[in-house]
Amino acid sequence: MELFTWFLCAIALSAFMAYHRASLSTYTLSFAALLALGSFLDCISFFGWLLFAAFALPLNISDVRKQYITQPLLSLFKGIMPEMSVTEKEAIDAGTTWFESELFRGSPDWKKLHDYPQPRLSTEEQAFIDGPVDTICQMVDDWHTTHERADLSPEVWQYLKDNKFFAMIIKKQYGGLEFCAYAQSRVLQKLSGVSTVLASTVGVPNSLGPGELLQLYGTKAQQDHYLPRLAKGEEIPCFALTSPEAGSDAGAIPDFGIICHGEFEGKEVLGMKLTWNKRYITLAPIATVLGLAFKLKDPEHLLGDIEELGITCALIPTNIDGVITGRRHFPLNVPFQNGPTQGKEVFVPLDFIIGGAEMAGQGWRMLVECLSVGRAITLPSNSAGGIKSLALATGAYSRIRRQFKLPIGKMEGVEEALARIGGNAYLMDSVTTMSTGAIDLGEKPSVISAIAKYHLTEKLRTCINDAMDIHGGKGVCMGKSNYLARGYQGAPVAITVEGANILTRSMIIYGQGAIRCHPYVLAELEAAGNSNETQALEDFDHALFGHVGFAISNICRSVWFSFTGSRLLPTPYKDETGRYYQLMTRFSSNLAMLSDIAMLTLGGDLKRKERISARLGDILSYLYLTSATLKRFNDEGRQHDDLPLVRWATQDSLYKAQVAIDELINNFPNKIVAKLLRVTIFPLGTWLSKPSDITDHQVAKLLQTPSESRSRLGQGQYLTQHGDNVFGQLELTLTNVLASEPIFNKICQALGKKLPFLQLDKVAEKGLALKIITEDEAELLRTTEQGRLAAINVDDFDNDELISASFKAQNS
Ligand SMILES: Cc1cc2nc3c(=O)[nH]c(=O)nc-3n(C[C@H](O)[C@H](O)[C@H](O)COP(=O)(O)OP(=O)(O)OC[C@H]3O[C@@H](n4cnc5c(N)ncnc54)[C@H](O)[C@@H]3O)c2cc1C
């Protein structure tokens, strides 16, 4: 009996120490003390001590451990780990990790999350958003841009250049605006609410491209020449990486440069002959300077010993003989400038390489480093801005549009779609704020940028579909008054660029996350690749035993959280959000455990098991999205009225994290391990549900009722009631409809019948005739009727207007 009790104590002690991630020496000393107690109570014999010594001595004597345990495991590890290509290694080395590594490691520090400063705009940045950004929003006519001109108007282009819209990332010393990442995000959000063409045109030069590359890697001469010209809009840049044969697999570009001597501007110089065929290049048709990625070769060893120097980036003025630009692609009726470019044996000097000849072959590293930052800004901000404007517009439309004598937004089916838009709008804004905040703290968050890019563009696609459904024919029929169709058409562009989404989800998020966020995997990989065998063994030993302790700890924590429902975990706040923190800690431990078990059982195959790694990435992503939502709620002063939005966003993300874990276990290749995982993580089955119908109803109502909470949701968007701004007009009409309803009801009551809520101008006349409303009230009804009709009506055209000009010219 004593032995049994002692045994239980031993298990409890192990679990306790594992939970708290005790070191090997603490384990050993604690067990020795427990054994001594057992001997004292006469329940542990000499055999027990022998067994203890058999385990403890080899583990604790460093040389023995390294020779008999670590060395064989290191050899095994080298055998099963897949070869990493240079481009993969550079992609993994690029950038930094931030709060996502806390989420990956099983025990997130919530204080750390809430201690990160809330990003803020400087006075200058705010003035730019209130001034030039508002003006350009007013100037752009999206229908004219997309349907009639297939480009922004010359006035808009000029205004963009004059006001340095293309120079948000360029430093002040070169004449740029030098805005922080958060400010860039707020500018793009506002622009994308108005026009996708506008937001893409401004987004690209401020993202991955010559400006960023020059500032980080350019020579002084290149910086002094190009940056002031880019800042003034005298140069229009583009960046060409993608080739017909190399899209997602951009490291495989066939475009090349051969180092050789040649003549440039009348002088004999060392240079390179470039041959390229690129496509899909944004701004290429009008660019004056082409950022070009190609593989550089030095067959005559003019630079040194290396023949294949690798991917290199250069800046090529497009007016050089042989550079072909000008033709356009037509991306989904969202005609921002985008097209192919070619060149055959175009000779340029070596100092056209960004950073000069010494940066030859460094192009891939430069690109992935820039992408770590840019990917967190442009597409996530464009997506968040688009949805914020649509959330308000769709809420307003749902309240204005009536069918079956009711605003359609009161119908439960519509509420479900509205709630998805509202909850996601809150979440998406939270994510852009937190991610750009990380950049402003000096991070280059490669994992976060992939999470933000993937999830926000996917959510954009879902929410635009919802908004289209809610608008019915109003969303389908195109024309000046349609504020949805171009966003709907263009959503797949955001899905495809900067890492197509299937690839981003399947490979990038977890692939980079597992190696960068895991506390030991990178150290193990580096040790395995170290040619100094003594150092390799030393480093691998350290990482391996840390890893084992970490893995055991996450198993113990997962079991304990399943057993207690994670309800005993401390939470930073005692309100309803407290439970979300507990669930996130639980899922974080589950993720750490699942990740280790997947790596242990699948080894190098995990790289090919994309659907396993996609689901592991999903768990990490949903934890990040939930963290961003809770951080926003806290940073904005824990506004009680925002709780329906917070509840929807967190419950939706946590439910999806649960689905990812459930599907991962269902599809885990090793079925015995899968069963053990299920018992550990879901001993009583899955238990979280989607946001309830009540939450959906609350969010839908919030979108249809002007309030501070609703204004916070649309914060920073272009909603002024300028004549052509449909978003501003909808806001006004929503307010007018709500104010008109009591007047309308008063008239119905006096007439003794329930009229339909239409022809309000005629209803006003009846009210005036009955002398039960004032002239002001009648005027309000008339104005409301005008706004109501503008909101529900669609455009129509003469047949002739829809026939293209070129077709007409051919057939005239
Ligand atoms: C409008 C537009 C603007 C663009 N602007 C630029 C620009 O300015 N500069 C530039 O250089 N490029 C630009 N691009 C190129 C863009 O980055 C590529 O389109 C993108 O990398 C995908 O390449 P692809 O279209 O050839 O698709 P593919 O590479 O053929 O991919 C097809 C599908 O296969 C999936 N896939 C591929 N590999 C894997 C994998 N290992 N695992 C899982 N799924 C995978 C992808 O996710 C995708 O769904 C632009 C593209 C478009 C459409």
The ligand as an ORCA input file, in Angstrom:
! r2SCAN-3c Opt
* xyz 0 1
  C      -2.593     41.080    -60.317
  C      -1.275     40.530    -59.957
  C      -0.249     41.373    -59.546
  C       1.029     40.867    -59.310
  N       2.082     41.726    -59.046
  C       3.353     41.229    -59.058
  C       4.481     42.098    -59.017
  O       4.353     43.325    -58.934
  N       5.714     41.554    -59.078
  C       5.916     40.206    -59.168
  O       7.054     39.780    -59.249
  N       4.868     39.354    -59.187
  C       3.599     39.824    -59.142
  N       2.521     38.963    -59.192
  C       2.777     37.526    -59.222
  C       2.271     36.776    -58.010
  O       3.137     36.954    -56.947
  C       2.116     35.320    -58.444
  O       0.941     35.287    -59.225
  C       2.045     34.363    -57.331
  O       3.319     34.216    -56.774
  C       1.520     32.998    -57.733
  O       2.130     32.500    -58.896
  P       1.212     31.927    -60.090
  O       0.136     32.895    -60.351
  O       2.116     31.578    -61.192
  O       0.533     30.618    -59.488
  P       1.194     29.180    -59.372
  O       2.547     29.283    -58.774
  O       1.044     28.476    -60.667
  O       0.254     28.515    -58.274
  C      -1.010     27.945    -58.594
  C      -1.620     27.388    -57.329
  O      -0.792     26.352    -56.793
  C      -0.568     26.603    -55.415
  N       0.749     26.103    -55.049
  C       1.921     26.280    -55.687
  N       2.905     25.656    -55.016
  C       2.344     25.076    -53.944
  C       2.815     24.290    -52.865
  N       4.092     23.948    -52.738
  N       1.941     23.857    -51.948
  C       0.640     24.179    -52.040
  N       0.136     24.922    -53.017
  C       0.962     25.370    -53.956
  C      -0.662     28.102    -55.267
  O      -1.010     28.446    -53.926
  C      -1.784     28.436    -56.236
  O      -3.003     28.242    -55.597
  C       1.252     39.471    -59.397
  C       0.192     38.618    -59.746
  C      -1.040     39.128    -60.046
  C      -2.102     38.184    -60.477
*
